[in-house]
């Protein structure tokens, strides 16, 4: 039976009901399950969150099916429903979800935001982390428990994924800081670094706010003021240098983790 009230938020539930109905009609027997992960699964949803969803399919989808799903998402985005443009999710076949398989990482994906479209996109190493959250904390909309579809993700797997994630994405911000000029993105960067450091230390994944509160006591006082400004929503363009320094610090910690090979 579908889970008609998967979250404590009626407007989100109404949106998810429309999504589930549309996806079910298009996929039919190709649908294995639908799930929520991200902030909703980690009990950290707020006004700036997106609605992270995953649809698991029996196999790769053909072009006609992807086009039908893309049209569905355009209809939802234009519906005027609250949170309609905050949906962010992927359609991944069951075999590819079970374990992270670099040669098989091209899947339909929708980014949040007005005007975004469902496209076939690369799912990078951070999907090791998302798979962990989904397996351990995911909310089922329809289908079997996510733990039955995903192999266990070990602390060592998480740490290796973090090292690659830092090198391939966040290291770029040291030379190309333009995104950090947006206060919202700068705050996101700081909270992400807190979560990265938490995962490196604990071998677990928690929400960004939980990781930030941990960082306030676990890290050197050098970072306290920056993290507190982010939590208070008062980070601004003048903080770009400090944000880059925090990224650099986190990158060094991740590289040290890789060098010593510790679990």
N, C-alpha and C positions, 0 to 999 in steps of 0.2 A: 504493500500500500504506500502511496506517496506520503511524504511528510509535509502536511499542509501548513504547519506552523513551525518552521525550522529555526526561526530567530525570535528574539523578544521585540522585534520592530515590525508592526503591522504593515507599514508602507513597503518595507523590503520584502516581506512575505508575499504581498500582493504582486510585486514585480516578479518574484521568483515563480509564482504560480503561472503567470503569463509565459515566462521563459520555458518552464517545464512543459506546459501544454504544447507550445509551438515546436519545441525540440522533439517531443514524443511523436507528434504528428508527422514530422519530416523523417525521422530516423526509423520509426517502427521497430522491427526486430533487430536493427543494428545498434540499438541503445542497450548498453550494459548498466550504466548508472550515472547519476548526477550528484555532485557534491559541492560543498562550500569549504574553502580554506581561508588563509589569510587572517585579517583582523576579526572577522566574524567567528572563526573557529577558535581564535586565541582570546576571545572575550575582551577585545580592545577596540571595538567598533566605535567610531565617533563621526562628527559632522564632516571631517575631511577624508574619511575612508572611502575605499572603493569596495565593490561587491565582487569578491573573487570566486569564480565558479569553475568547475571542471566537468566536462562530459566525457565519459568513457564509452568507446564504441567497440564493436566486435572486430573491426578491421579498419584499414585506411579508407577514407571517404573519397568517392569519385567527385569529379569537378561539378557535376550537376547538383549533387547533394550539398557541397560546399556553397554553391551559388544560392541554393534555397535557404540555407542557414544564414548566409550573408543578408539576404532580403528580409528574413525574420528579424535580424538584429537592427536593420535600418528601420523597420516598422516599430520596433520597441523604442528605439531612440527618439523617434518622432511622436511617440504616444503621449508625451507630457506626463507620464507617470513619475513620481518622485524616485530618484536614484536611477532613472532609465539610462542616463549617459554615464553612469558610474560602474556599469557592468564591465568586468575584465575577466576573461577566461579563455580556455582552450578546449579543443576536441582532440583527444588522444586515444589511439587504439589500445586495447587491453594489453597486448603483448609489449608495446613500447612503454606502458606505464609501470609494468612489473619491476623493471630495473632501468637505470639510466643507461642508454645505449647511444653513444655519440654518433654512429652512422645513421641512426634513425631518430632524428630530432626535428624534422620538419612537419609541423602540424598546424591546422587552422587555429588562429589566435585573434582575439579582440582586445584592443587596448581601451582603457577608459577614455572618456572625453567626447564632446560633441564633434561630429564629423568623422569619427573613427570607423573603420570598416573591418569586417572579418577577412583576414588574409592568411595565407600559408606562410608561417614564419619559423625561424630557428628558435628552438628552446634550449638555451645555454645551460651551463653547469649549475646555475642557481636553481634549476629544477630538481636537483638532488635535495636541496633544502625544502622546496615546496612539496616534494613527495613525502618528506619526513613529516611536515606539518599535516598534510592530508592524511597520512596513515595513522598518526598518533592522535590527531585532534579534529579531523575532518567531520563535517556535518552531512549526513546522508539526506538527499532530497528524494531519491528513488534508487533502488538497487541494493546490492549486497554491501556489507560493511567494507570501507576502504581498506582495512587491514588485510582483507582476503585477496585484494587485487595488487598489493604492493609488497615486495620483499622488505624485510627489516632494513633500516638505514642506520648503520653503526655510527658512533661518535667519530671514528676515524674517517668514515665516508663524508660526514658533515664537514670536518676540518679540511679535508682535501678539497671539497667543493668551495669552501670559503677562500682558500688560498688562490684558487683559479679565478673565482669571482672578483677578488680584490685586484688581481693582476690584469685581468682582461677588461674590467669596467672602471673601477674606481681609481686606479692609477692614472687613467687618462685625464681625470679632473685636475691633476697637478699641473699639466701643461695646457689644458683647455677648460678653464674654470667658468666659462660663460653661464652654464646652467646654475652655478652656485650664486649668481647675482640675483636670482629669484629667491626671496626669503623662504617661500614654501619649500623649494627644492633644497636650499641650504639646511633647513631644519630636518628635512627627510634624510639628508646625507649624514648629519650628526647622529640621528636616532639609529640609522642603519649601521653606523660604525659601532655604536654601543651594542647592538645586537650581534655584530660580527665578533666583537671582543668577548661577549658572553659565551657565544658558541665555541670559540677557541678555548676558553677557560673551562667551560662546563660540559662541552660535548652535547648540548641540548639547544633547542630553539624556543624562545619565548617572544612575547610581543615586544614591540619597540618601547612602549612606555615602561614595561617591567624591566627591560634591559637598561634603560636610561636610569631608573632608580637604583639598580644594582651598580651601575657605573659611578654614580655619585659617591658611593662608599668604597668601591673596589679599586678605582683608578686614582692616580696622583691628583693632588689638588689643582694642578695646572689646567685640568679640563673642567673643573666644577662650574666655573662661571659660565662657560659656553653652553654646557648642558642645561644649566638652570635657565639661561635665556631662551633656549629652544623650548623647554617645557613650559615656560611662561608665554610663549608666542611672541617674544620680543627680539628675535634674531633679525638682522638687517644686512644691507649690502656692505656695511663696514666690517662685518664678521667674516668676509670671504677668506682673508688670510688665515684666521684662526680655524676656520672649517678645513681649509687645505692642510694646515698643520696636523689637525686631528686625523684626517685621511692618511697623511704621511705616517703618522705614529701607528695607526692601525695596520697599514700596509707593511711596515717594518715588523710588527708583531706577527703578522701572518707569514711573512717570509722566514722569520725565526722558527716558527712552527714547522714550516716545510723543511728547513735546514736540519733541525734536530730529529725530524721524523717521529716525534712523540705522538702517542694516541690520547 
